[in-house]
């Protein structure tokens, strides 16, 4: 149930923490994509006017109608931007005020210029060429068409060698409050990278990062055996790190439950909290957060549980990357000391702002967004309201 007072309280806690606590630091990677955000043409009237196919169901019917025949499908590119789950989460984290060190498929041997903006938030280390995505957006979801050949370059040996060796990796780990290892599904050797990072933690002494965050990123196409192995390795981090967080959208949470033989339960807030608890118990993760479009729910072994509905947007400007922005906001709030319950609210504020503006917010913009959400004046969206004093 929506609670305006909880939204106001979470935003106030975030503002106080940003003003009083050290700047949080993330070491993230290793994926990277160049995203073309597209619409699929339904009817074209002339060179500039067309109606897009509105839903995935309609698109599926168009394709099914071509069986035994053939058809022409026209894509209209609306935007070309940097993408990938890791870069998008890191961008959200950086815009909020965090320090980012990003290592990943953002160019090789030189940084791809489309990722140069990440340097505004800290440091970027390219170790492989970016993959490519055609992201077809519809009113009821999106279809990500990908070319992932370059992601095979993301191996443990390449990662350590191209960022400067094990000493450089250890230094990056020691310097981080949060290590985020993202996009397991599309990186075929990422479990090996997990295992490699795990071997370094005993070498860090008392300087192990406070949080490790893992995002599987739609494991449907991977085998059950591969997924179970990855989850086992993720759980093993809890023997060395105080907080091991597994972030899942709703579909990913169902895939994990299926792989582990867990009941899924219903899809309301209380049931999602219980699902998060069961996944944590089965994997060894200390915290699980599940974030469908309509709400978010989290369970932590040490810091309780919580949920919030989301600030639904009927006419989003951009949806590709919304989940990554939720993750960036959630983990930014957790690093600043907010509870999982309050962090779900901040995460939903960040993703809610993103789908309306097409970019991540600053911390002051989140405070203003939360005030409008609590007051019931978010939509129709008229752009961000500057924070007082801006």
NUVEXBA-120191 format. One record per residue: residue in three letters; x, y, z of N, C-alpha, C in turn. Coordinates in steps of 0.02 Angstrom, whole numbers, plus 50000, padded with zeros to 5 digits. Atoms other than C-alpha are relative to their C-alpha. Example, Ala and Ser with C-alpha at 12.3 -4.5 7.8 and 13.67 -1.06 7.14 Angstrom:
# NUVEXBA-120191
ALA500454994150000506154977550390500455006050000;SER499584994149997506844994750357499615005550037;
# end
This chain:
# NUVEXBA-120191
UNK500424994050000500005000050000500445006250000;UNK499604993850004500655017349955499945004050064;UNK499974996249937501205027250107500385006549987;UNK499654993650015501585045750070500505001950053;UNK499544998149946502385048250240500654996049996;UNK499405004050008503605033950209500445002749944;UNK499624997150056504105041850043500365006450023;UNK499684993849975504415058750125500584998450048;UNK499495001849951505395050550266500634997349966;UNK499425002850035506525040650147500395005549965;UNK499654994550034506915056350047500375004450049;UNK499664995949949507335066150205500624996450026;UNK499425003849977508485052250265500555000049948;UNK499504999750053509355052050096500355006750000;UNK499704993450002509625070850098500475001050059;UNK499564999449942510345070150274500634995949992;UNK499425004450009511485055650230500485002849949;UNK499574997050052512135064050072500415005850030;UNK499674994249971512565079550175500504998250054;UNK499605001449940513385070550320500474994149993;UNK499595006050006514185054450257500505000649942;UNK499514999850055515715051450147499684997749934;UNK500245001950067515425049749960500104992549989;UNK499935007350010515055031349925500374998549935;UNK499575001850057516205022349803499814993149975;UNK500185006350031515745008649680500554998049951;UNK499565003250050516894997049582499554995249961;UNK500525003650036515794990049443500254997649933;UNK499865002750066515834980049283499644993449991;UNK499534998050053516084971449168499675000449931;UNK500304999950067514794972849027500025007049970;UNK500054993550034514514986948903499684999149932;UNK500385000550062513344989848757499925007049969;UNK500274994250035512955002748626499284998449984;UNK500725001250007511055003748631499695004449946;UNK500444996350046509945008748486499294998950024;UNK500685000349977508225012648557499555000849939;UNK500385000050062506975008448421499254999150012;UNK500705001950006505135007748377499914995949937;UNK500155004150058504394995148256499395003049965;UNK500534996550038503325002848119499414995349988;UNK500625003450017501514997248105499755002549932;UNK500234996950062500885009247970500415006249986;UNK499624994050019501945021947876499585004149951;UNK500414995550041501075037147800500425003949949;UNK499544996650046502555046447724500704999450030;UNK499305000849979504415049047749500115001550074;UNK499894998049930504195056447924499454997650048;UNK500565001749956502505050147990499864992549997;UNK500155007149995502125032648052499654998650066;UNK500275002549937501155023248185500434994150021;UNK499615005749976502215011548292499544994250021;UNK500355005749970501674994048341499995001150075;UNK500084997749931501004997148516500214994850051;UNK499885005049948501204980548607500414994249973;UNK499635006050019502294965048606499524994949970;UNK500505004650027500714954948576499865001549926;UNK500134998150070500374964848417500614998449956;UNK499395001550037502194962748362500054992549987;UNK499985007250008502104944048392499514997649947;UNK500495001950050500524942948288500245001849929;UNK499734998050065501364952448146500514994849976;UNK499495004950020502824940248146499694993249987;UNK500315006550010501724924948165499634999749933;UNK500354999850063500734930548013500444998949940;UNK499525001050055502314929047908500224992849993;UNK499795007050003502534910447944499784996949934;UNK500155002950065502634901147779500015004949943;UNK499984994850051502784917547687500655003950011;UNK499454995749980503924932447725499705006750018;UNK500254993449983503764950047790500585004950006;UNK499504994749991504674966547803499855003550066;UNK500084996649936504954974247975500455006149999;UNK499614993850000505514992447986500125002350072;UNK499814997149936506454998848139500155007449991;UNK499834992949999506525017448175500425001350063;UNK499554998749944507995022448284499825006750031;UNK500184993949964507435035048414500595003250036;UNK499434997549962509075036448508500564994949999;UNK499415004349992510845029448513500365002350063;UNK499724998049936511605029048685500434994450029;UNK499625005149964512815020148798499524995750040;UNK500445004649965512045004948877500394994350032;UNK499735005449960512334988848969499785000950071;UNK500264999649932511704984649141500505003350048;UNK499504997149956513344989149226500105007549989;UNK499934992850011513615006149141499385003950022;UNK500604996349981511795011149169499925000450076;UNK500024999749927511825006349353500525004950027;UNK499464995649978513485015449373499845007349986;UNK500194993250017512825030849285499495002750051;UNK500494998049949511335031349404500345001550066;UNK499634999249937512505029349552500415006549999;UNK499594994050007513655043149487499595006350000;UNK500434994050001512255055549453499755001750069;UNK500234998849932511655053449631500555003050044;UNK499444997149963513385058649690500544995150020;UNK499505005049983514365042449705500615000349955;UNK499395000750040516145039249645499984993249965;UNK500055006050041516235026449505500694998249972;UNK499465002950040517665015449445499694994549959;UNK500325004950044517025005849294500534996449958;UNK499555004350040517974991349214499574995449959;UNK500435004450039517174982749067500055000949925;UNK500025000150074516694981148884499775006949975;UNK500144993150020516754999748849500525002549950;UNK499504998450049518104999048715500634996050011;UNK499345003049996519774991048677500365000949934;UNK499604998249941521154996148671499845006850030;UNK500184993349977520425013648687499275000250021;UNK500694999149978518845019448773499575002349941;UNK500494997950050517355020548654499725006850022;UNK500234993449980516855039048652499295000350028;UNK500694999849976515035034648687499964998950076;UNK499985001149928515565029748864500425005350037;UNK499554995149970516665045048895499675003650059;UNK500334996349946515335053049006500084996650068;UNK499915003549937515645039649138500605002850038;UNK499424997149966517305048349174499815005950044;UNK500234994549957516295062749249499914997850072;UNK500145002649934515955051349397500594996550032;UNK499425003349971517685044049422500484997649946;UNK499505003050045518755032149318499684994549959;UNK500265005250045518395020849169500594996249970;UNK499465004250025519505006149118499714995449946;UNK500265004350053519114998448947500404993549995;UNK499655006450005519504979848929499744995849942;UNK500275003850057518454974148778499545004649961;UNK500494996050038517414981448635499304999250028;UNK500705000349978515604985448675499604995249956;UNK500505003850038514214973648623499485004949973;UNK500514995750031512694980248529499314997450016;UNK500705001849986510834980548569499535004349958;UNK500584996550028509294985148468499434998950050;UNK500505000549948508034988748605499335002549973;UNK500664998350026506264988248535499535001250058;UNK500434998249944505114997348656499275000049980;UNK500725000350010503254994048669499655002450064;UNK500364997649942501904999848787499994994950057;UNK500045005249949501914983148879500674996550012;UNK499355003149987503784979648883500495001649944;UNK499494998950052505334978748774500314993449980;UNK499645005850025506264966248668500705002249982;UNK499304998150009508164967048671500314995249950;UNK499665003950051508974960948510500745001550007;UNK499304998749984510824958548547500504996649955;UNK499415003050031512494955348463500555000250053;UNK499615000449939513634949148601500704997049990;UNK499375003450013515204942248517500575002850042;UNK499444997049964516374954648602500014998350074;UNK500035001549929515784949348774500384993650017;UNK499585005949988516754933048753500715001950020;UNK499344997649979518304943748783500035001350076;UNK500014998749928517754946348964500154993550036;UNK499775005849962518774932549046500395002450061;UNK499614998249941519664932349213500705002349981;UNK499324998150020521364932849128500025006849966;UNK500014993550034520894947349014499855005750048;UNK500184994749953520074957249152500595002050043;UNK499444998349956521564956149269500585002949961;UNK499434997550039522874958749133499875007049974;UNK500134993650033522014973349047499865005750049;UNK500064994649952521674982749207500645001150041;UNK499354998749970523484981149262500254994750047;UNK499755005449958523664964549353499624999450065;UNK500355001549938523114957249518500095005650052;UNK499904994649952523884971449619499515005749986;UNK500474994750017522814984049524499294998050018;UNK500675002449980521264973349551499915000550075;UNK500054999749927521624971749736499925007150025;UNK500064993049980521854990449751499305002749987;UNK500684997850015520184993449666499504997150049;UNK500455003049951519324981249784500065003450068;UNK499904996749935520094989349938499695006950002;UNK500234993050002519555006549881499245000649996;UNK500714999850013517735001749853499594998750062;UNK500525001849950516245002149970499554994649972;UNK500455004750035515244992149842500354997449938;UNK499795003150062515774979749709499384997249966;UNK500595002250037514434976949576500234996149939;UNK499825004450056514674962349456499354998349963;UNK500644999350033513324963749325499974996249934;UNK500185003050065512524954449178500314993149991;UNK499765006950003512934936349213499754996549937;UNK500305003850055511764929949077500385000949934;UNK499724998650066512624938348930500764999349998;UNK499275000849998514434935948987500154992850017;UNK499955007349989514844917448966500524998050050;UNK499485001849954516374917949077499955003850067;UNK500044995849940515704928849218500024995950064;UNK499935004149939515554914549343500744999050017;UNK499285000549988517434912149321500275006450030;UNK499794993649971517654930749358499775000450073;UNK500225000349930516584928649515500504996150042;UNK499545004349961517714914449571500685003250008;UNK499364996649995519264924549532500005005550052;UNK500054994849950518694939449633499964997050070;UNK500065003349935518224927649775500684997950028;UNK499345002149977520014921249783500415005950026;UNK499614994249979520654939049809499795002650068;UNK500254996949939519594943149961500424998350062;UNK499565001249942520704934150089500645004149999;UNK499394996050006522154944550022499905007250022;UNK500154993049986521274960850068500035001650074;UNK499994998749928521384958750256499345002950023;UNK500614996849976520144970450339499705004949952;UNK500244995150049519844980350180499504997249950;UNK500505002850045518484969450104499425005049993;UNK500564995450009517104980250027499394998150042;UNK500585001249957515534982150134499454996449964;UNK500545002950039514364976849994500264997049935;UNK499945002850067514414965249845499294999549972;UNK500655000150032512974966749722500054996049935;UNK500015004350059512534954049587499325000849965;UNK500604999750040511274955849445500074995049943;UNK499955005350050510944940549337499805002249931;UNK500224997250064510024949949199499694994749954;UNK500435004450040508694937849132500364993549981;UNK499625006250014509484920449146499624994749962;UNK500435005050033508114911849044500384995849950;UNK499675003850054509284906948903500594995850024;UNK499465004149973510624899349016499734993650030;UNK500225006449973510544881449076499905000450076;UNK500115000349927509924877049250500674998750035;UNK499365001649968511644869649290500455006150006;UNK499594993949998512534885849244499745004850052;UNK500304995349952511314896149347500124997850071;UNK499895002549931511454885149501500735000950020;UNK499294999049984513354885749490500135007350017;UNK499894992849987513334904849480499715002050068;UNK500304998349936512144906149628500404997250058;UNK499575002849948513254894649730500615004450013;UNK499414995749992514754905849697499805006650032;UNK500244993849970513754921449738499914999150075;UNK500105001349929513254913849904500654999350039;UNK499355000949967515084909749942500315006650021;UNK499724993549981515474928449951499805001950071;UNK500224998349933514504929250115500484997650054;UNK499505002249951515934920050201500545005350010;UNK499474995049997517054935250169499745007150006;UNK500274993150002515924950550148499385000550043;UNK500584999449955514624957350270499335000449964;UNK500634999050035513314961150137500064997549927;UNK500015002750068512984950849980499285000649975;UNK500674998150023511494957749883499894997149931;UNK500215002650064510614948749741499405004149977;UNK500534995950027509554960549634499654996449943;UNK500385003850049508154952949530499385003949978;UNK500674997950019506714958849424499534994150010;UNK500475005449984505134948449436500144993749960;UNK499875005950041505534936949290500624996350023;UNK499385003149976507294933949355499874996250065;UNK500155003449937506604929549527499644993449988;UNK500355006250016505464916549448500504994849972;UNK499505004550027506944909149352500434997050055;UNK499595002549944507964907749512499604995050041;UNK500415004749963506524899549604499944993449963;UNK500055006150039506314887049462500644995950003;UNK499365003549999508164882849459500144996850067;UNK499855002549932508234880349648499434995850029;UNK500555004049976506574871249663499615003450057;UNK500344996349948505794884949770499305001949977;UNK500664997450019503944889549774500035007549988;UNK499994992850017503604906549697499515004050041;UNK500514996349964502044911249793499645004949955;UNK500384994950037500934925649742500475005749979;UNK499584994550024501524942249670499835006650034;UNK500114994049961500904954649800500625001650042;UNK499414997749964502124964149912500234995050053;UNK499825004649947502064952150059500294993549971;UNK499755006250031502304937049945500685001049968;UNK499344998750029503774945249856500535000450054;UNK499525000149945504624948450023500164992950021;UNK499895007049981504374930150066500414996449947;UNK499605003050053505064925149895500735002150007;UNK499324997649990506594936049926500334996350058;UNK499725003649942506824927650097500194992949981;UNK499855006950020506734910250020500614999749954;UNK499425000050044507974914649883500645001350039;UNK499414998749958509184921850011500204993750039;UNK499855006149962509034906150116500314994649958;UNK499755005350044509364894749968500675001549969;UNK499384998150034510814904549894500565001850048;UNK499504997549954511704911050049500105007549996;UNK499964992750002511504929149996499725002950065;UNK500254996949939511244940750144499415004649988;UNK500534995350016509994951850052499774998749928;UNK500285000850067508824949849903499485005549991;UNK500494994950017507844963749819499694998149933;UNK500385001750060506494960349689499615006249979;UNK500304993650021505864974849584499614999349935;UNK500454999450058504404972249464499875007349984;UNK500164993150019503804987649372499565003450051;UNK500524996949959502364990449491500195000950073;UNK499814999549930503274988449658500714997550009;UNK499345002849983504884983349746499964997250070;UNK500005003249935505194971849893500704997550015;UNK499335002149980506764967749991499984996450067;UNK499915003649937507294955850128500754999750015;UNK499315000249978508914957150227500054995950064;UNK499915004249940509554944650354500145004250062;UNK499794996049942510244958550465499575006250010;UNK500304993349995509184973950427499265000249981;UNK500725000050008507394968450404499774999849928;UNK500325000650065506214969450257499575006149986;UNK500444994450017505114981650165499804999749928;UNK500254999750069504174985650006499685006749988;UNK500364993950020503425000049911499704999049931;UNK500234999750070502305002049760500425005049962;UNK499614995550040503105011149616499595005949974;UNK500344994350031502685028249543499874998649926;UNK500145002350068501895020649388499945005849951;UNK500024995050053502105030449227499654997049939;UNK500405002850055500775027449093500315001349932;UNK499704998250065501775035848954500755001350010;UNK499294999049987503635032948988500385002649940;UNK499574997550054504925042448887500504994749980;UNK499495005150011506165027948905499924994850054;UNK500045005449950506055010948989500634995850003;UNK499375003949999507685002448938500485003150049;UNK499554997449948508805004349090499655001850065;UNK500354998149939507435007549218500204995650059;UNK499805004449947507894992149319500705001450025;UNK499314998349980509734996949318500025006350041;UNK500034993949960509285014149382499704998650069;UNK500245002149934508265006149520500594997250041;UNK499445003049964509804995849567500505005250024;UNK499544994749980510925011249567499745004050058;UNK500294996349945509725020649678499954996050064;UNK500065004349941509425006049795500674999350035;UNK499355001149968511275002649823500315006550024;UNK499764993649975511705021149838499695001450069;UNK500344999049936510415022349979500274995250053;UNK499755004949950511045006450063500705002050024;UNK499324998049979512845012750062499995006050047;UNK500064994249956512265028750147499634998450065;UNK500285002049936511475018750287499254999350003;UNK500725000850000509645018150235499824992550003;UNK500235006949995508685002250276499774997449933;UNK500285002650062508124990350139499315002849984;UNK500674997250012506344996950161500055007049969;UNK499934993350027506885014950132500375000049933;UNK499635000450063508095009849994499554998049942;UNK500475001650054506665002049895499645006349976;UNK500344993750019505815019149897500475004349958;UNK499524996050038507385028049839500124996949931;UNK499915003350065507655015049703499425001449953;UNK500584998650042505875017549641499965007449980;UNK499964993050020506105036449643500485000949942;UNK499514999350054507655034849535499734997249935;UNK500275002950062506835023149409499395003849975;UNK500584996150020505235033349411500195006549966;UNK499734994050032506205049149371500284998449931;UNK499675001950062507195040149236499514998749943;UNK500465001650055505705033649138499635006349976;UNK500334993950020504965051249136500485004949965;UNK499524995150026506555061149098500494997049949;UNK499505003050044507625048549002500705000850025;UNK499344999549968509085051549122499914998950074;UNK500035000949929509535048149301499995006750036;UNK500044993849961509235061049438500605001150045;UNK499554998449945510365069949559499644998650066;UNK500325001049935510055067649745499485005550015;UNK500524994949989509155084649759499394998949956;UNK500585001450042508055079849612499584994350027;UNK500385005449969507585063849703499575002650057;UNK500394997149945507035073949855499385003649973;UNK500564996550030505945084849744499504995149969;UNK500435005150030505265069649650499584996650053;UNK500365003449945504815061049814499455004450028;UNK500514995449974503875076549873499395000049953;UNK500565000150047502825076549714499644993350001;UNK500315006749995502525057749726499554999650062;UNK500395000249938501955059449906499385004449996;UNK500564995350006500825074049860499504998049945;UNK500445002250053500055064749712500005004549939;UNK499984995150055500635077749585500544998249948;UNK499485002050048501895067649482499785000949928;UNK500235000250069500845065949325499365004049991;UNK499545000350057500575073149202500675003250015;UNK499324997949985502455075149209500175006449964;UNK499824993550029503085092849181500745001650009;UNK499284998949992504935090349210500195000750073;UNK499784999849931505995090449367499925006950031;UNK500024993849962505735103749500500675000950034;UNK499354999149966507415111149556499934999850075;UNK499994999949927507865108349736500065007250024;UNK499974993349972507725123449850500735002450001;UNK499334997250001509225134649825500364999049934;UNK499695001150066509635128249649499805005649952;
# end
